[in-house]
Amino acid sequence: MLPPPELLRETHLIGPRCREWVLDPDRLPQLRATRFMWIGHSVLRSPYRMVRLRSEYSHIVAARRGRGRTLIDGAVADWRPGHVLLAPAAHPTLKSQARIMEIASGFPR
């Protein structure tokens, strides 16, 4: 169970079995013609927990497989394949998973 939103604090926990692949405009010049500063693909395994109380950037995250939980407008929601999280800058977000989850993500400029 996740703690109530008012008890959350900034967290960036990526366990040793998590894998992330990220491309930025230096490695993928085609991104310069888009609104994304980077895109990525992650395979997340416990322990994994990401809490941003006031994210500097907007971000888009799509669940490809597995299950997790996310905080949306103060309420915890299940996150399943096909679900997409669109989070504006300065908006609190939480991503957490129990077993294995695969996501695709992008951070617009």
N, C-alpha and C positions, 0 to 999 in steps of 0.2 A: 504494500500500500504506500502511496506517495504522501508526503506530508502536506498539510494545508498550504496554499500559496503564500500566506503571510510568513511562514516559517522557512521558506526557501532561501538559499544563499547561492551566490555565484559559484558554479562548479564546472570543472572540465576534467572528467574522469574517463580516460580511454584505456581500457585494459590491455595487457600485453598480447592478447589473441585477436584484438581488433585490427583491421587493415583498412587503410584509406589511400586512395589514389586521387590526386588533385592536379588539374591543369590550369595554368594562368596564361595570360597573353604572351609571355616570353616563351612558353613551351608549346602553345597553340595559337599562332598569330591570328587565326580566323576569329578569335574572341574579341579582337580589337574592333571589329565591325558590329559587335553585339553590345548589349547592355550589361553583360556579365563580366565581373572582374575575375571570377574563377568558377569552375565547375568540378564536380567530383563524384566519386563512387566509393561507398564504404560498406564493409562487412563488419557488423558490430556483434560482439559477444560479451557476456558478462565478465567483468564489471564494466558497465558503460552508463554514464549519466552526464548530461549536458544541461546546465541551467544558465540562462542569460537573463539577468534582471533588467538590463537596459542595453540590448545589443546595439552596437555601433552601426550595423548594416542590416538591411532587409535580407531575407533569405527564403528560398524555396527548397523543400525537402519532400521527395516522393518515396514512399515505401514500396520496394520491389518484391520482397519476400520476408517471411518471418512476422513477428508481432512485437509490439512495444506499447508504450503509453506516452501521451503528450499532454501538456497543459494548454487548454484553449480558453481564453477569457475567464480564467480562474477555476475552470472545471477540468478534471482529468478525463481524457478520452482514450479509448483503445485505438491503436494505430495498426492497420493491417495493409496487406498488399493492395495497391490502387489508391490508398489515401494520400493526400497531398497536404502539406502544411505550408501556408503562405504567411510569413511573419514580417510585419513592417519593422523598421528600425525603431529602437527605444521601446519595443513591446516585449514584456516578459515571456520567455519561452522555456520549456523543459522538454527534453527527450530522454526517455529511459526505456530499457528493454530487459526482458527476463532471460531469453535464451540466445537466439541468433536472429539478426535482422539485417537485411540488405537495403541500403538507401542510395538514391541519386540526389545530388544537391547542387545548388547554384546560388551565387551571391551577386545580385544585380548591382550595378554602379549607382 
